[in-house]
Amino acid sequence: MRLLLTSGGVKNASIHDTLVDLLGKPIAESNALFIPTAIYPFPGGPYMASRAISGETPSKLCELGWKSLGILELSVLPSIEEAAWVPTVRDADALLVGGGDPLFLANWMQRSGLADLLPTLRSEAVYVGVSAGSIAATSTFVETYTEPPRGNDGPLKSEDIVFATPQGDVDRILVTGQGVGLVDFAVIPHLDHPYHPDASLANAEKWAARIPAPTYAIDDQTAIKVTDGTVEVISEGQWKLFTP
């Protein structure tokens, strides 16, 4: 499939036009499925999922004017017959994979069977990731947590790390996780975002040093377009590529 990996959704005209180009037709003629799964580990996750579906978050995705919009909740898929959901995924023009916890999301992409299904989808289908949705599409990723990840979504490894920020040093747990491997590079979203001080350019370099693959640090005005293995950065903001 084609991919559009974003930090903050469809935030500007360049990313919007790229999405339309990948779809090969107007958004108003395209059917989409939204995957909210990644947001549930956060306090208030159900409300955040509702706001995302209603288009009440800064990450523009569901409210773009799709012909139809369905909800694909990965955690329920193992308990229902594949015949009930696989055809719906195959027919979708776009899979909109929302943000949240990338370890949790990648785990459910595997457990649900979606990870195995994605490489078999038609070439015209578009995977649109936001933040964790973009991170989970990669093979190996690094993410920061303030508390150890819970449940069955354990990282490959983790370490305590201190990041310097304008407000002073912050303590984080830096974890390495395994994504579903749709691309052979890694993504660090929210570069230089005021609400993500650990994702400054200097700190992103520390993240990237733990990843054995090219790593794109992107801000919310930037996206990565992948078509037939060709990678193109679409940006009205800031980004940087780190190489191992």
Protein Blocks (a to p, Z undefined) as FASTA:
>chain_A
ZZdddfkopfbfklmmmmmmmnopafklcccdddfklmmmpghklmmmmmmmnopafbdf
klnopabdcdddfklmmmpcfklmmmmmmmpmbdcddedjfklmmmmmmmnommmmmmmp
cfkbccddehjlmmmmpmbdcdddfbdcehjlbcfbdcddddddfkbpcdddddddddeh
laccdcdehihiaklmmlcfklmmmmmmmpccdcddddfkbccddeehiacdddfbdcdd
ddZZ
